[in-house]
Structures are given as C-alpha cells and as structure tokens.
C-alpha cells in the first residue's frame, strides 16, 4: 500500500465523517461516517468511541490505521477567525486558540476541536493539521469583507465577513481552469457550491473578491435548513413580540428554515416529486431558492465586470439538472446560455454544459474537499 496517506476527519456535533486519501494520485482508499454520536439510543457515546468505530470500519476494508502508511491527519475546521488563514500544524497552543474561536462558530468549532483532541490522543505520533473553511476568503477586499456597523464594536469582536466552503471554492475554481485549458490567473469565475449548505463566490484571477456567507455560514443563499439573508429586524421582532429567546431564534434560522422550513423537506429529489404532485409549498420553496441564487449570480456578474465561467458544484449543483437550468435561464443577453442536452446528459465528471455560442462557459465540477485538505496537509509538512 502507498506509504503516504492522509486521514481526513470532519467532526460534527453528532457525526464524524472520515476519508483515507492518497494526495499524490487523488484516490480515496476508504471513507465512511459514524452517526448519532452521544444520542440516547446510540452505541456511540462520544467522539472517541466514534473514531474507534471509524478505525473498525477501515479494518473491515482491510486497512490497519497503524500500519497503512499514514503520514498526517487533516481536520476540517469551519472557522479560523482572523488568526488562522493557512493550513496549520496542531499543537496545544493552537488548540487553545481554536477553543477561543468557538464564540464565532458555536455550532461548528467545538465538535471540530473535540475531534482533534480525540484524534491526537489515538494517533499521537502522527502530525495533525487544521484546514479552515474561512482561509480562502481571508484576503477578501475590505469593501467586501466589512460590515457597515460601529467599527470599534466590529474590531473588538472580530466581526467581518469571513466566508465559508473556501476549500471547495478554491479547489473547484482550479479544476474549472484545467477543464477550460486556461491559466487560473486569467479567469474570472463565479462558483456556486450548492448542497444542504450553499454558498457563492466571485473569483478574479484565482483570488476571491466576494462570497455569500459572512461572519457565520448563515448568511447568503437559501439553504437546506438555513434561512440565508434575512432582515436583522426579524430577530428583534421575534424576540420582542413572539417572546422567543436568542437560542430559539438561532436554532430556527439554522435548523428549521431554508427549504425545509418552507415545505418540510430539504431533499431536492423529494421536493421535485412534491412539485410534480402539485404541492404549492414545495413549489414556493424551490422558487425562493432559485430566486436568491439568480440574484447572487447577477450581483457577481456586476462585481466581476467580465466573467469567463460559472461553475456548479456540491450535491445539488452536481446532480440537479433543473436547478442548473433554472438558475441561469433567460440570461442569454448577459452572455450565459446552458445547452439543454449537455445539462441533462448523465455524467459524473467535470464537464462544460454551456451552449456553443455562450460567451460565458458554464461548467459542472465535482468538489473534492477531502483531497484538497489532504494536499494541504502534505504541503504544510513539506514546509515545516
């Protein structure tokens, strides 16, 4: 077996996803997910038990984590704050700083840190590296990164637009350049990462100049369970008039909103079936999702001035023919035309789906955040 493998871990509050990656070939040797961590009915009481279960799943596939040639463990961490914008070797001091950042990402960073501490305990001789969702967007232009609030408050509490899904946006924009046979620094791109979490980015010459998510992953596009952009006044109104406390409002906006909140499902396959059966709530949810998506595409065309490509990625972006069609329908005068047959053709790899005469290329590029994280780990080790 290859002697340079990276175990990539994505630790959530109740689940742990893992993948064993060969960063040289890009091959995934094995992957899996442990669910229901800490739930009353579960046999997985905590993250340490979850990682042991992951090792058992690897063993079932004939892979001994201790002897397979593991050179690093890569950890996806959602929020890096102002301090972390490069892949970072983990030690006790770094972990203490990550714990401090939990105030910026209370739903995401604490389980990530827990996963890191458990993995370091079980694999103490292997280097551990944190790769941050916010890193790619650290250099956003100040006009894009700055909220128009009291600047002293913003500085004191590190309030700015950080952006998320950065690993995916960076990877996909690079792959899009390869598909088009163009240097990355010659392209202006819009990348649409559409999954249960969804985000858009505008990338000029390989550098992001705008993105839809902000201080948290709640801002921006309508998502599976998150509201996306919302008038902040709604929060105050619910607090004063509906007597909802902050935790209830936060939970609603993150877990009971988006298309789920509108129609009862966040599975776009199910939503399509409901629309086909005449369900008006599902139709409205879909229309709201598409409307917000089109608004962002239009805004980013304006931000970039000249755009060479629009790329879809993520579970919905890669697989939902209707979303791709409807998101860009009627934009021929803006230079965007989707080829109906290419869009509908069954395919799994990176491909162009724009019409021959489209001035702006439209692509579908599968994301591979695990491979990107694995390669970041190797690069950090080479520099250290």
N, C-alpha and C positions, 0 to 999 in steps of 0.2 A: 504494500500500500504506500501511496505517496507520503513522504516524510514531512510535508509542510501543509498541514491542515489547520483551519481556524474554526472554532466552535463559536457561532454567533447566537447570542441569547437576547431575547426580547421579553423582559419580565414585567407583567402587568399585575394588577391587584388580585385577580382571581385566575390568571392563566400564565403559562410560561411557554413561549414558542422558542424552538431551537433549530439550528441547521448546521451541519458539518460541511464546510466549504473548502474546496481546493482553489485558492485565489489565483494560481497560475493558469489553470485550464478553464476556470469559471464553472466547474462541475460541482453540483451538490451531491455529496456522498450519502447523506441521510438527513431527514428532517422530521419534526413532529411537534406535538403540542400537548401540554398537560393542562387540564381544565379543572374548574371547581375547587381551586386551592382555598383551604380554610372554611369551606362551606360545611354546614352541619351534617349533610348527608354524604360528604365526600370521604374517601380513604386517603386523601392528600391533605394533611393538616396544615402544612406551611410550605414555604418556598424551598427549604432544604429537602423536604420529602419530595417536592416536585422535581428538583434537579436529580435526585436519586432515581426517580421514575424515568426521567429523560435518559439517564445513563442505561437504565434497563431496556428502554426502547431501542437504543443504539446496539446494545448487546444482542437483542433479538435479531438484529440485522447483521450480526457477526462482527460488530465493531467494539473493541475494548477501548474505552476512552483513555486509559492509562498508557496504552501501547500503540495507538494508531498513528502516532507521529504528530500529535497536536503541538503547535508552536505558539498559539495565542488563543485567548478567549476575547471576543468582541462583544461589547454590551451596547445596545441601543439605549440612549438616554434622551428623553424628549427635550428637556430644557437645559441649555448651557449658560443662560444669563449673559452678562457682559464679559465674564471671565473666561469661558471655555468656547473657543471657536475653531479649534483644531482637534483632531483625534488625540487623546491624552492617555498616557500610561497611568494606571491607577495605583495609588498608594493611600495610606491612612489620611494624609493631609488633604489629598484631592477628594476623598470620600467625605471628609468633614465639610468641605466647601459645597459638595453636591447636596448634602443634607440641608445646608442653609438655603439652597435654591428651591427647596420644597415649597416655600411660600409663593414662588412664582408659578409652580406647577403642582399643586397639592394632589391632583388626581393621578399624576403620571410619575413624578420623580421618586416619591417614597418607595413604591414597589420596585422601581429600577434599582435603587440603592440596595434594597433588600436582596434582590437577585445578585447584585455584585458581591455583597458581603458573603452570601452563601457560596457562590462560585469560587471566590478566593479561598474560602475555608476548605472546600472539597478538592480544589486544584491549586494548591499553594505554590507549586514550583513553576507554574505556567504564567507568563505575562498576561495581564488583563488590561484591556484598552476600552475606554469610553468613546463612543462616536455620537455626536449630538445632532439631533434633528434641526436645531437652530443654526448650526455652524455655517452652512452655505449662504445664509442670508445675513450674516454678521455685518458685511460691508454694504448693506443697502444704502443708497444715497440718503443723506439726512432728511431731505424733503419727504421721502417715502417712509422712513423709519420713525419719524417724530409725530407724536400725538399733540394736538393743539390744546394742551391743558397747562396749568400752572407749572412753569419749568422747574421751580425748586422742588415741588412735590414729585415731579417726574424723575428728577435726578436723585432725590433721596430714596426713592423706592424702585429705581431701575425700570421705570415704565417707558417702554418703547415698543415698536412693532418688531418682533423677533423673527416671525415666520417659522413654519414647520414643514415636515416632509422634505427637508432640504437634501437628505441623502438621495431620495428618489428623484427630485428635480435635477440635481447635478448629474446623476447617472444617466437619466433619460435624455437630457439635453446633449450629452456627449454621444450617446448612441444615435440620436437623430442626425447629428452631424456626420457620423460614419455612414448611415443609410443614404444620406444625400450626397456623399462624397465631397463634402466641403469642410474646410478648416473650421473648428468650433469658433474661433475668434472672428470669423467672417459672417456669422449668422446672428440674426435677431429672431428670437423664438418666444412663443407662448406655450407653456407646458401645463396641461390640465391633468392633475392627479385626482382621479375620481374613484373613490371607494366608499366605505362606510364613513371614513373621514375624507374630506375633499378639499383640495387647495389648487390655486392657480398661481403661476409665476410668469413674469416677463423677464427675459434673459437677453442681454445685449452683449454680443461678443464673448459669451461664456460667463458673464458676470450678472447676477440678478440685480434688477433695478426696481422691481416691485413684486409683491406677493400678497396673497389674500388673507392669510392668517396673521394674527397680531401678537399681543402680549401673551395670549393663550391660543390653543388650537380651536377656540370657539368662534373667532371672527371669520367672516368671508362668505364662502359659498354655503348654500343649504346642503346639509349632510344627512347621513342615515338617521342619527338621533340628535344632532346638534342644530341649533337654530341658524348658525351663521350670523350675518349682520342683523342687528336689531337696534332700534332706538333705545338708548340707555334709560330713557324715561319710563319704559315699560317696567324696568326693575323697580324703580321708586314707586310706581303706581301699584304694583303687586304687593310691595312691602307695606305701603300705607293703607291701601283700600281693601286688598284681599287678605291682609294680615299674614302673608307668607314671610317666613324668615329667610335670611340670606342663603342658608344651606339648602332650603327647599327650592328657591328660585334657581340657584346654581345647578342643582340636581335636575330640575326640569329642563333647563336650557341645554344641558349636556346629554341627558339620557332619555328625555321624553319629548323631544322636539324634532326638528327636521322632518323628513318624510314620514318617519314613524309617528310623530305627534300629529301629523295631518291625516294619515289614513290607516294607522295601525300596523304598518309593515315597513321595514327598511330593506327588504329583499326586492331588488328591481325586477327579478323574474316574477315574483308574486304580484308586484304592482302592475306589471304588464298584463298578467292574467286577469286581475281585478278590473283594469281598464277595459279589457276585451269583453268582460261580462256586464259592462255598463256602470261600474262603480264610480260615482261622481267624486267621492272623496279621494280615491286613488288618482283620478284624472287631474284634480286640482293639485295634489301633491307633486305629481310629475311636472305639471305646467309651472309650478312655483320653482322647482328645482332647475328646469331648463331656462326659465326667465332670468334667474340670478346668474346662471352660467353664461348666458349670452351677454348680459350686462358687463361681466368681467372681461369677456373676450373683446367687446367693443372698447372698453376702457384701456385695455392693454395695447390694442392696436394704436390708440392715441398716444399712450405713453412711449411706445417704441418709435412711432413715426413711420418707420419702414419695418415690415415684418416679412421674414422669409419662410417661417414654418409655424404651424400649430400642431402640437403633438398630444395625443390622448394616451394615458397610462392608468394603472390601478385596475382593480377588479371590474368596475363598471366601465371605465374608459377603454379597457382592452377587449371587453366582451359584449357590450351592449350596443348593437347596431343602431337602434332607434335613438339613443342618447346622442351618439356621434352625429347622426343625420340631423336631428332637430336642433342641436346646439349650434350648428353652422348653416342651417337652412336660410336661403334668401340673402346670403352675403356675397353674391357674385360681384356686385358693384364695389365691394370692399376688397376684391381680389381672391375670395375664398370660394371654391367650388368642390364639393365632395362627389366623387364618382359613385353612383348608386350601386353598381355591380361590385366594384372593388371593396366598398364598405361592407357589403353583405356577404362577400365570399368568406367561407370558413377558413381560418388561418390562425396560427398561434405565434408566429414570429414577428419581428419588426417589419413594417411594410408601409408603403405610400398608398393612400386611399383617395387622393385628390384627382380631379379630372385633368385631362391633358392640358387644357387651356388655363388652369388655375394659376394665377400669379404667385399665390402663397401655397406652399406644399402643405398637405395635411397628412399626418402620419399616425400610426398606432405603434407604440414601442413598449413591450413588456418591461416593467420595472424589475429590478433585482437589488433590493436594498441590502440583502444579506451578503451578496458578492461585493458590493461597494464597501460595506463595513469590513469584510474580511481583507480586502485590499488596503483599506486604510490602516488596519492593524499591522500588516506587513510593512507598510511604508514607515510607520512610527518606529517599529523595531529596527528598521534599517538605519534610521536617523539617530537612534539612541546609542 
